[in-house]
């Protein structure tokens, strides 16, 4: 498992799509496009392994979103063991995230695909109209992938959210 974290984020490969522009990030078993150079973090405690890439656009810049991220969590067993309960687990995970930031998931998840892998997209409204988070969750093998974009309320369906979300490709 430690090898997983090292492969994905230590040997992070950024293929530039122009100075200061969108960049394709190769995470080993996935690719995703960020609107700038992302930062990375990793967590390893016992059997738990997680890694996150995130990007925060410059305030007042051309990008109207506040935050972009992809998190990868490694589990002890394959998610396929959950069977029909996987959908409920992904929704519950989104609800726990929302609760943790004082927000609320407003739907049960729209079905989305990454290749042949089914995932779900959730809308999460932050308290006091502080903004909206768009979250996608995918599970395959022993990994859960969470994509997140946070924006203010006036820019809910902007093209950068779609570009980021739709660029995620599982290999």
ZATIZA-819721 format. One record per residue (C-alpha): residue number from 1; residue in one letter; x, y, z. Coordinates in steps of 0.1 Angstrom, whole numbers. Layout:
BEGIN
NUM  A  X  Y  Z
...
% end
This chain:
BEGIN
1  X  0  0  0
2  X  28  24  7
3  X  40  17  -28
4  X  5  29  -40
5  X  10  63  -24
6  X  45  66  -36
7  X  37  57  -72
8  X  7  80  -75
9  X  21  111  -59
10  X  58  109  -55
11  X  64  102  -91
12  X  36  127  -102
13  X  39  134  -138
14  X  26  168  -150
15  X  22  173  -187
16  X  19  210  -193
17  X  -9  222  -216
18  X  6  257  -217
19  X  21  281  -191
20  X  -4  288  -164
21  X  -31  268  -182
22  X  -48  234  -177
23  X  -25  205  -170
24  X  -30  168  -173
25  X  -20  149  -141
26  X  -11  112  -144
27  X  -19  95  -110
28  X  -8  60  -120
29  X  -43  44  -124
30  X  -61  76  -135
31  X  -56  109  -153
32  X  -73  142  -145
33  X  -69  178  -157
34  X  -63  207  -133
35  X  -65  244  -142
36  X  -30  249  -127
37  X  -2  231  -109
38  X  -18  211  -80
39  X  -3  205  -46
40  X  -3  170  -30
41  X  -7  155  4
42  X  -6  119  16
43  X  -19  101  48
44  X  -8  67  60
45  X  -20  54  94
46  X  -22  17  100
47  X  -42  1  72
48  X  -55  35  60
49  X  -39  51  30
50  X  -51  83  13
51  X  -37  109  -11
52  X  -50  142  -23
53  X  -41  165  -51
54  X  -57  200  -48
55  X  -55  234  -65
56  X  -67  267  -52
57  X  -70  294  -80
58  X  -57  329  -72
59  X  -85  351  -58
60  X  -96  376  -84
61  X  -80  355  -112
62  X  -97  343  -144
63  X  -109  310  -127
64  X  -141  316  -108
65  X  -139  285  -87
66  X  -125  284  -52
67  X  -110  249  -49
68  X  -104  217  -70
69  X  -93  183  -56
70  X  -91  146  -62
71  X  -87  123  -32
72  X  -78  86  -35
73  X  -85  63  -5
74  X  -72  27  -3
75  X  -93  2  15
76  X  -85  -32  30
77  X  -110  -51  8
78  X  -125  -46  -26
79  X  -155  -23  -28
80  X  -172  -50  -49
81  X  -179  -69  -16
82  X  -205  -42  -8
83  X  -226  -52  -38
84  X  -258  -33  -39
85  X  -248  -13  -8
86  X  -220  5  -26
87  X  -243  33  -39
88  X  -256  39  -3
89  X  -220  40  10
90  X  -209  66  -15
91  X  -239  88  -7
92  X  -233  84  30
93  X  -196  93  25
94  X  -207  125  6
95  X  -232  133  35
96  X  -204  129  61
97  X  -182  153  41
98  X  -210  178  39
99  X  -219  175  76
100  X  -182  180  84
101  X  -182  214  67
102  X  -217  225  78
103  X  -232  218  44
104  X  -259  196  30
105  X  -261  171  1
106  X  -292  181  -19
107  X  -297  150  -41
108  X  -292  113  -41
109  X  -265  114  -68
110  X  -266  116  -106
111  X  -251  86  -123
112  X  -219  94  -142
113  X  -193  72  -159
114  X  -155  71  -161
115  X  -149  46  -188
116  X  -168  15  -177
117  X  -168  25  -140
118  X  -201  39  -126
119  X  -199  68  -102
120  X  -222  94  -87
121  X  -222  132  -88
122  X  -236  151  -58
123  X  -245  188  -52
124  X  -235  201  -18
125  X  -247  235  -7
126  X  -226  253  19
127  X  -243  270  48
128  X  -253  307  46
129  X  -251  306  8
130  X  -213  305  11
131  X  -210  284  -21
132  X  -217  251  -37
133  X  -195  220  -40
134  X  -198  196  -69
135  X  -186  161  -59
136  X  -181  129  -79
137  X  -173  96  -63
138  X  -161  64  -80
139  X  -151  31  -65
140  X  -131  4  -82
141  X  -111  -24  -67
142  X  -98  -13  -33
143  X  -99  24  -40
144  X  -124  52  -37
145  X  -119  83  -58
146  X  -135  116  -48
147  X  -134  147  -71
148  X  -145  180  -57
149  X  -149  215  -70
150  X  -161  244  -48
151  X  -175  276  -63
152  X  -196  305  -52
153  X  -233  304  -58
154  X  -233  327  -88
155  X  -211  304  -109
156  X  -227  270  -102
157  X  -225  254  -136
158  X  -194  270  -151
159  X  -174  252  -178
160  X  -143  248  -156
161  X  -163  225  -132
162  X  -174  203  -161
163  X  -139  203  -177
164  X  -123  191  -144
165  X  -150  165  -136
166  X  -152  151  -172
167  X  -114  150  -175
168  X  -111  122  -149
169  X  -103  89  -166
170  X  -96  56  -148
171  X  -71  35  -167
% end
